[in-house]
Amino acid sequence: MTDPEMSREDVLRVKLELLRAEHRDLDDAIAALDLEARADPLAVRRLKKRKLMLKDEITRLSDELTPDIIA
């Protein structure tokens, strides 16, 4: 009988993939807005800020999943 609960590492991996997908979506949205001549600069700035926060969270989770190996 298997345990229906996911391990902490599995949960982090799923969260990491969701964050990466959102980061890619924001990248596409920002690129589309940059092509518009009348894009709202405030909206673009907010999307870029959200994208940077996602990048930081992705880095943090990646580091947590990949332990440092001291040689």
C-alpha positions as MATLAB code, in Angstrom:
seq = 'MTDPEMSREDVLRVKLELLRAEHRDLDDAIAALDLEARADPLAVRRLKKRKLMLKDEITRLSDELTPDIIA';
ca = [
       0.000    0.000    0.000;
       1.453    3.369   -0.993;
       1.252    6.599    0.937;
      -1.149    8.973   -0.890;
       0.692   12.031    0.400;
       3.496   13.552   -1.601;
       6.912   13.988   -0.067;
       8.078   17.502    0.723;
      10.544   17.281   -2.162;
       7.766   16.284   -4.583;
       5.641   19.225   -3.428;
       8.584   21.583   -3.971;
       9.189   20.174   -7.462;
       5.529   20.699   -8.422;
       5.586   24.238   -7.032;
       8.813   24.920   -8.906;
       7.262   23.825  -12.208;
       4.201   26.004  -11.590;
       6.408   29.010  -10.863;
       8.462   28.366  -14.004;
       5.280   28.179  -16.081;
       4.023   31.459  -14.614;
       7.439   33.041  -15.283;
       7.260   31.964  -18.945;
       3.696   33.286  -19.230;
       4.755   36.641  -17.808;
       7.659   36.744  -20.243;
       5.212   36.253  -23.119;
       2.814   38.879  -21.738;
       5.610   41.424  -21.318;
       6.868   40.767  -24.847;
       3.351   41.231  -26.235;
       2.921   44.497  -24.340;
       6.317   45.735  -25.546;
       5.090   45.300  -29.131;
       2.098   47.560  -28.467;
       2.767   51.219  -29.052;
       0.249   52.264  -26.395;
       1.071   49.748  -23.676;
       0.562   50.972  -20.114;
       4.077   51.493  -18.680;
       2.812   50.918  -15.141;
       1.305   47.547  -16.109;
       4.553   46.509  -17.815;
       6.544   47.563  -14.737;
       4.268   45.535  -12.447;
       4.599   42.458  -14.646;
       8.380   42.799  -14.685;
       8.448   43.170  -10.905;
       6.296   40.037  -10.511;
       8.597   38.205  -12.932;
      11.657   39.150  -10.839;
       9.935   37.958   -7.655;
       9.142   34.662   -9.367;
      12.758   34.315  -10.478;
      13.935   34.808   -6.895;
      11.459   32.199   -5.624;
      12.479   29.768   -8.393;
      16.132   30.216   -7.417;
      15.339   29.691   -3.740;
      13.365   26.499   -4.398;
      16.003   25.179   -6.803;
      18.689   25.742   -4.184;
      16.553   24.001   -1.585;
      16.091   20.975   -3.854;
      19.782   20.818   -4.787;
      21.851   20.660   -1.626;
      25.326   22.169   -1.625;
      28.090   19.619   -1.920;
      31.304   20.727   -0.305;
      34.229   19.066   -2.057;
];
